[in-house]
């Protein structure tokens, strides 16, 4: 009897815990990372989604994954690749933020999330990009795609080409916006999404848009509200893109930055919007609570002796080094330089003359080269003779 009573009490406690958790995540899930204690084991996250991944943005290091390579419909998270190609086209000068684009018949007939573009309506590229990032506008995605590649079909071919180039092994795109009522094989994995998200956020202008809660287009006549609620409620949130359809359920690529570390959390096929937001927040919390970024800044390495050169010394430098480590281990990282006593001329600017090895508790984190900051020409016979004579007469 006592055992039965004890069992019932335990069940009641579990039910109460579930209810409290649901209430917290439904209203205030977006609080600080203090809710995820340091050292929490990855399997205990209990994310309510089909697949997920957590990646540190500067290094691409994966900190957590759950069915991360499963091919699933991504809904509007698709637009991350659309936006990436648009930003890269801008870098090439194909179009600019002030370029005025015209809405085609096809673009005006897109369903789903929209800003109600009419056929023939013109809008600046910047406003179209804002509409895609903030309001997930399908119309705008097609207009941009047509401007970059001439047609949506040609643009989709570029999406698949770029995905292969980035190593997105599961990705297959059939359109620019993720609408999946007519597609047959439009899929991405959580890993694919993290990879393209990492590439997109290298374009800082996108983060300006994706971190905006509310904005307007059409000279203030049409309001945009961010579909990503984390932007308003999660400390450090910077983006990036949400998506949902009946097939895909609720998906998200969430980016956030705290204390110099930028994380990308991808959630696929969550059952509800709140479950998606909760899973993304929990995953980000866990990452910020348990990891940090060790950074060794670029700088001067040494002055090396040069043999057989027109000058006797070489200035050597190194680039920066970044690694993700367990929180608190930053001060344990050892940086060990390796340099010769001298180098022989000729030396070209950028030549590798040494290196720095980085270790943590005896395990390698990586290394960076030490390079020549300038060139040193080999001394000629005449130059060498002149140097010897000067030394002789000066002594």
C-alpha positions as CSV (number, residue, x, y, z in Angstrom):
1,X,0.0,0.0,0.0
2,X,2.8,2.4,0.9
3,X,4.5,1.6,-2.4
4,X,1.3,2.4,-4.3
5,X,0.9,5.7,-2.5
6,X,4.5,6.6,-3.1
7,X,4.2,5.7,-6.8
8,X,1.1,7.9,-7.1
9,X,2.9,10.8,-5.5
10,X,5.8,10.4,-7.9
11,X,3.4,10.5,-10.8
12,X,1.6,13.5,-9.5
13,X,5.0,15.3,-9.1
14,X,5.9,14.5,-12.7
15,X,2.6,15.8,-14.0
16,X,3.0,19.0,-12.0
17,X,6.5,19.4,-13.4
18,X,5.3,19.0,-16.9
19,X,2.5,21.5,-16.5
20,X,4.9,24.1,-14.9
21,X,7.4,23.5,-17.7
22,X,4.7,24.0,-20.3
23,X,3.6,27.2,-18.7
24,X,7.1,28.5,-18.5
25,X,7.9,27.7,-22.1
26,X,4.6,29.1,-23.3
27,X,5.0,32.5,-21.7
28,X,8.6,33.1,-20.6
29,X,10.7,30.5,-22.3
30,X,12.9,33.2,-23.7
31,X,14.6,34.0,-20.4
32,X,18.4,33.9,-19.8
33,X,20.7,30.9,-20.1
34,X,20.7,30.5,-16.3
35,X,17.8,28.0,-16.7
36,X,20.3,25.5,-18.3
37,X,22.8,24.5,-15.6
38,X,26.4,24.1,-16.6
39,X,27.3,20.5,-17.3
40,X,23.8,19.4,-18.4
41,X,24.2,16.2,-20.5
42,X,23.2,16.6,-24.1
43,X,20.8,13.6,-24.1
44,X,18.8,15.3,-21.3
45,X,17.7,18.3,-23.4
46,X,14.4,16.6,-24.4
47,X,13.8,18.8,-27.4
48,X,10.3,18.3,-28.9
49,X,11.2,18.1,-32.5
50,X,12.2,15.5,-35.2
51,X,15.8,16.8,-35.6
52,X,18.1,19.5,-34.3
53,X,21.6,20.8,-34.4
54,X,23.7,23.4,-32.5
55,X,26.7,25.0,-34.2
56,X,29.2,27.6,-33.2
57,X,29.3,30.1,-36.0
58,X,32.9,31.2,-36.2
59,X,34.4,27.7,-36.2
60,X,31.5,25.6,-37.6
61,X,32.0,23.2,-34.6
62,X,28.9,21.2,-33.9
63,X,28.1,21.2,-30.2
64,X,24.9,19.1,-30.3
65,X,22.9,17.1,-32.8
66,X,19.8,15.0,-32.9
67,X,18.9,13.2,-36.2
68,X,20.8,16.1,-37.8
69,X,21.1,14.4,-41.2
70,X,17.5,13.4,-41.7
71,X,16.0,14.8,-44.9
72,X,12.9,16.9,-44.0
73,X,10.8,19.6,-45.7
74,X,12.1,22.9,-44.4
75,X,9.2,25.3,-45.2
76,X,10.3,28.9,-45.3
77,X,13.7,28.2,-43.8
78,X,14.5,27.5,-47.5
79,X,14.8,31.3,-47.9
80,X,18.1,31.3,-46.1
81,X,19.6,29.9,-49.4
82,X,17.6,32.4,-51.4
83,X,18.9,35.3,-49.3
84,X,22.5,33.9,-49.5
85,X,22.4,33.9,-53.3
86,X,20.9,37.4,-53.4
87,X,23.6,38.8,-51.0
88,X,26.4,37.1,-53.1
89,X,24.9,38.6,-56.2
90,X,25.1,42.0,-54.6
91,X,28.7,41.4,-53.9
92,X,29.2,40.7,-57.6
93,X,27.4,43.9,-58.5
94,X,24.4,42.2,-60.1
95,X,22.1,44.4,-58.1
96,X,22.2,46.8,-55.2
97,X,20.0,47.7,-52.3
98,X,18.6,50.6,-54.2
99,X,17.9,48.7,-57.4
100,X,14.2,48.9,-58.3
101,X,12.7,45.6,-59.3
102,X,9.4,44.9,-61.0
103,X,7.0,42.2,-59.9
104,X,6.3,39.6,-62.5
105,X,3.0,37.8,-63.1
106,X,4.4,34.6,-61.6
107,X,5.7,36.4,-58.5
108,X,2.4,38.1,-57.9
109,X,0.6,34.8,-57.7
110,X,2.6,33.2,-54.9
111,X,0.6,32.1,-51.9
112,X,1.6,31.8,-48.2
113,X,3.3,34.6,-46.4
114,X,3.1,37.8,-48.5
115,X,3.2,41.5,-48.8
116,X,0.6,41.5,-51.5
117,X,2.8,42.6,-54.4
118,X,0.8,43.3,-57.6
119,X,1.9,42.5,-61.1
120,X,4.0,45.3,-62.4
121,X,4.5,46.8,-58.9
122,X,8.0,48.1,-58.3
123,X,10.0,48.0,-55.1
124,X,13.6,48.5,-54.0
125,X,15.7,45.4,-53.5
126,X,16.4,46.4,-49.9
127,X,12.6,46.5,-49.1
128,X,12.2,43.1,-50.8
129,X,15.0,41.6,-48.8
130,X,13.5,43.0,-45.6
131,X,10.2,41.5,-46.5
132,X,11.7,38.1,-47.0
133,X,13.8,38.2,-43.8
134,X,11.3,39.8,-41.5
135,X,7.9,38.8,-42.8
136,X,8.9,35.7,-44.9
137,X,7.3,37.1,-48.0
138,X,7.1,34.5,-50.8
139,X,6.3,37.1,-53.4
140,X,9.5,39.0,-52.6
141,X,11.6,35.9,-52.7
142,X,10.5,35.2,-56.3
143,X,11.1,38.8,-57.5
144,X,14.6,38.7,-56.1
145,X,15.3,35.3,-57.6
146,X,14.2,36.5,-61.1
147,X,16.3,39.6,-60.8
148,X,19.4,37.6,-60.0
149,X,19.0,34.7,-62.4
150,X,16.4,35.7,-64.9
151,X,13.9,33.1,-63.8
152,X,13.0,31.1,-60.7
153,X,14.0,27.9,-62.4
154,X,17.5,29.2,-63.1
155,X,17.8,30.5,-59.6
156,X,16.8,27.1,-58.1
157,X,19.5,25.5,-60.2
158,X,21.9,27.9,-58.6
159,X,20.6,27.1,-55.1
160,X,21.3,23.4,-55.7
161,X,24.8,24.2,-57.1
162,X,25.7,26.4,-54.1
163,X,24.4,23.8,-51.7
164,X,26.7,21.2,-53.2
165,X,29.5,23.6,-53.1
166,X,28.9,24.2,-49.3
167,X,28.8,20.5,-48.6
168,X,25.1,20.4,-47.9
169,X,24.8,16.7,-48.6
170,X,21.1,16.2,-48.1
171,X,19.8,19.4,-49.7
172,X,17.5,19.5,-52.7
173,X,15.7,22.6,-53.6
174,X,12.6,22.9,-55.9
175,X,11.6,26.5,-55.3
176,X,12.8,29.7,-53.7
177,X,10.4,29.9,-50.8
178,X,9.7,26.5,-49.3
179,X,6.0,26.2,-50.3
180,X,5.6,22.4,-50.4
181,X,2.0,21.8,-51.7
182,X,3.3,20.9,-55.2
183,X,6.9,19.8,-54.7
184,X,8.0,16.2,-54.7
185,X,11.5,16.3,-53.2
186,X,12.2,19.7,-51.6
187,X,14.2,18.7,-48.5
188,X,17.0,19.8,-46.2
189,X,18.6,18.4,-43.1
190,X,19.2,20.3,-39.9
191,X,23.0,20.1,-40.7
192,X,22.4,21.6,-44.2
193,X,20.5,24.5,-42.6
194,X,23.2,25.2,-40.1
195,X,25.8,25.2,-42.9
196,X,23.9,27.7,-45.1
197,X,22.9,29.8,-42.0
198,X,26.6,30.1,-41.1
199,X,27.4,31.3,-44.6
200,X,24.5,33.8,-44.7
201,X,25.3,35.5,-41.4
202,X,28.7,36.4,-42.8
203,X,26.7,39.1,-44.6
204,X,26.2,41.5,-41.7
205,X,23.4,43.4,-43.5
206,X,21.2,40.4,-43.1
207,X,21.6,40.4,-39.3
208,X,20.5,44.1,-39.3
209,X,17.2,42.9,-40.9
210,X,16.8,39.6,-39.0
211,X,17.3,41.3,-35.6
212,X,14.6,43.9,-36.4
213,X,11.3,43.2,-34.6
214,X,9.1,45.6,-36.7
215,X,9.7,47.7,-39.8
216,X,7.8,49.0,-42.8
217,X,7.9,49.1,-46.6
218,X,6.0,51.1,-49.2
219,X,7.1,54.4,-47.6
220,X,5.7,53.3,-44.2
221,X,2.3,52.2,-45.6
222,X,2.8,48.4,-45.0
223,X,4.0,47.1,-41.7
224,X,6.3,44.1,-41.2
225,X,6.5,42.1,-38.0
226,X,9.2,39.5,-37.5
227,X,8.0,35.9,-37.6
228,X,10.8,35.0,-35.2
229,X,9.5,35.7,-31.7
230,X,12.9,35.0,-30.2
231,X,14.1,38.4,-31.5
232,X,11.8,40.0,-29.0
233,X,12.1,37.7,-26.0
234,X,15.5,35.9,-26.1
235,X,18.6,37.8,-24.9
236,X,21.2,38.0,-27.6
237,X,18.9,36.8,-30.4
238,X,20.1,38.0,-33.8
239,X,17.9,36.0,-36.3
240,X,17.5,34.1,-38.5
241,X,14.5,32.5,-40.2
242,X,11.4,30.6,-39.3
243,X,9.1,28.3,-41.4
244,X,6.0,26.3,-41.1
245,X,3.7,24.3,-43.3
246,X,1.4,21.3,-42.7
247,X,4.1,19.0,-44.1
248,X,7.1,20.6,-42.5
249,X,5.4,21.4,-39.2
250,X,7.4,24.2,-37.4
251,X,11.0,24.8,-38.3
252,X,13.6,27.4,-37.4
253,X,17.2,28.5,-37.7
254,X,17.8,30.6,-34.7
255,X,21.0,32.7,-34.2
256,X,22.1,34.4,-31.1
257,X,25.3,36.0,-29.7
258,X,26.5,36.4,-26.1
259,X,30.0,37.2,-24.7
260,X,31.6,37.0,-28.1
261,X,30.2,33.6,-29.0
262,X,27.6,33.2,-31.9
263,X,25.5,30.1,-32.0
264,X,23.2,28.7,-34.6
265,X,20.3,26.4,-33.4
266,X,18.3,24.6,-36.0
267,X,14.9,23.0,-35.1
268,X,13.0,20.8,-37.6
269,X,9.5,19.5,-37.5
270,X,8.4,20.7,-34.0
271,X,4.7,20.0,-33.4
272,X,3.7,23.6,-32.6
273,X,5.1,27.1,-32.8
274,X,5.7,27.2,-29.0
275,X,7.4,23.9,-29.1
276,X,9.7,25.1,-31.8
277,X,10.6,28.3,-30.0
278,X,11.1,26.5,-26.7
279,X,13.4,23.9,-28.3
280,X,15.5,26.6,-30.0
281,X,15.7,28.6,-26.7
282,X,16.7,25.5,-24.7
283,X,19.3,24.5,-27.2
284,X,20.8,28.0,-27.3
285,X,20.7,28.2,-23.5
286,X,22.6,24.9,-23.2
287,X,25.2,26.1,-25.6
288,X,25.8,29.4,-23.9
289,X,25.9,27.7,-20.4
290,X,28.4,25.0,-21.4
291,X,30.7,26.5,-24.0
292,X,32.8,29.6,-24.8
293,X,35.1,30.7,-27.5
294,X,38.9,30.9,-27.0
295,X,40.5,33.5,-29.2
296,X,44.2,34.1,-29.9
297,X,44.4,37.5,-31.7
298,X,46.6,38.1,-34.7
299,X,49.8,39.9,-34.1
300,X,53.6,40.0,-34.1
301,X,55.4,36.7,-33.7
302,X,59.2,37.4,-33.7
303,X,62.2,39.0,-35.3
304,X,64.2,36.2,-36.9
305,X,67.8,36.3,-38.1
306,X,68.3,36.0,-41.8
307,X,71.3,34.4,-43.4
308,X,72.4,35.4,-46.9
309,X,70.0,38.2,-47.2
310,X,70.3,41.9,-48.1
311,X,69.0,42.6,-44.6
312,X,69.8,40.6,-41.4
313,X,66.4,40.4,-39.8
314,X,62.9,39.2,-40.7
315,X,59.7,40.4,-39.0
316,X,57.3,37.4,-38.6
317,X,53.6,37.6,-37.8
318,X,50.7,35.3,-37.2
319,X,46.9,35.3,-37.8
320,X,44.2,34.8,-35.2
321,X,43.1,31.4,-33.9
322,X,39.6,30.5,-32.6
323,X,38.4,27.3,-30.9
324,X,35.3,26.3,-28.9
325,X,36.1,25.0,-25.5
326,X,34.1,24.0,-22.4
327,X,33.2,27.0,-20.3
328,X,36.0,27.8,-17.9
329,X,38.7,26.1,-20.0
330,X,39.7,29.3,-21.9
331,X,42.6,29.9,-19.5
332,X,43.9,26.4,-19.8
333,X,44.7,26.6,-23.5
334,X,48.4,26.6,-24.1
335,X,49.9,28.4,-27.2
336,X,53.3,27.0,-28.1
337,X,55.3,28.7,-30.9
338,X,57.7,26.9,-33.0
339,X,60.4,29.0,-34.8
340,X,63.9,28.3,-36.3
341,X,66.9,30.3,-35.0
342,X,67.3,31.8,-38.5
343,X,66.0,31.6,-42.0
344,X,67.9,31.6,-45.3
345,X,67.2,34.2,-48.0
346,X,65.5,34.6,-50.3
347,X,62.2,34.9,-48.3
348,X,58.9,36.0,-49.9
349,X,56.2,37.9,-48.0
350,X,53.8,35.3,-46.7
351,X,56.2,32.4,-46.6
352,X,55.6,30.1,-43.7
353,X,58.6,30.3,-41.3
354,X,57.1,28.6,-38.2
355,X,53.8,27.9,-36.4
356,X,51.9,28.0,-33.2
357,X,50.3,24.9,-31.7
358,X,47.3,25.1,-29.4
359,X,46.6,22.4,-26.9
360,X,44.1,21.9,-24.0
361,X,45.1,19.3,-21.4
362,X,47.5,17.8,-23.8
363,X,45.0,17.5,-26.6
364,X,45.5,19.4,-29.8
365,X,43.0,22.2,-30.7
366,X,44.8,23.1,-33.9
367,X,47.6,25.3,-35.2
368,X,48.3,28.4,-37.2
369,X,51.3,29.3,-39.3
370,X,53.8,32.1,-38.6
371,X,54.6,33.9,-41.8
372,X,57.0,36.5,-43.1
373,X,55.7,40.0,-42.9
374,X,57.9,41.1,-45.8
375,X,60.3,39.7,-48.3
376,X,64.1,39.5,-48.1
377,X,66.1,39.2,-51.2
378,X,69.2,37.1,-51.4
379,X,72.4,39.1,-51.3
380,X,74.5,39.1,-54.4
381,X,78.2,38.4,-54.6
382,X,79.0,42.1,-55.0
383,X,76.7,42.9,-52.1
384,X,78.3,40.3,-49.9
385,X,81.8,41.6,-50.9
386,X,80.8,45.1,-50.1
387,X,79.5,44.1,-46.7
388,X,82.7,42.3,-45.9
389,X,84.8,45.2,-46.9
390,X,82.8,47.6,-44.8
391,X,83.2,45.4,-41.8
392,X,86.9,45.1,-42.4
393,X,87.5,48.9,-42.6
394,X,85.1,49.7,-39.8
395,X,87.0,47.3,-37.5
